[in-house]
Amino acid sequence: MSAEKLNGFAKRLGEALEIRGYRPADLAKECEVYNSTVHHWVKLGRKPKPAQLCRIAKFLKVKIDWLTSGEGDRDFISETGSVVILQDRIAASLKRIESLENEMAAVQRESDRRNAEWDQWKAEQEGVSI
């Protein structure tokens, strides 16, 4: 990461802590790291490990992309907002599942039809009527 992006990361992390009303010590406790580790993140812009980034973003209710690169909206997600986003994703997934189930049923019907035709043809070839 470049020095400019590191400083940006530190600035965004500090901003998120401030807006959420947390102290660096709160983040250290949440991430199960030393206070000095959080100091390195906030003051020096050192990048946390990926697993820690996920915990930080979840704890501060921010998107990882914004936190790491500054891209996109800050998009602090409220508890209610998180639920709405998840409900929307679940609803979309359920619609997709229903669509796939309908496609599978159509494929099964076509397969059954072709099997019946095959059985009919085979019986005719053997001189047996079904």
Sequence and secondary structure as in RCSB ss.txt:
>XXXX:A:sequence
MSAEKLNGFAKRLGEALEIRGYRPADLAKECEVYNSTVHHWVKLGRKPKPAQLCRIAKFLKVKIDWLTSGEGDRD
FISETGSVVILQDRIAASLKRIESLENEMAAVQRESDRRNAEWDQWKAEQEGVSI
>XXXX:A:secstr
  HHHHHHHHHHHHHHHHHHT  HHHHHHHHT  HHHHHHHHHH     HHHHHHHHHHHT  HHHHHH  S   
   HHHHHHHHHHHHHHHHHHHHHHHHHHHHHHHHHHHHHHHHHHHHHHHHT   
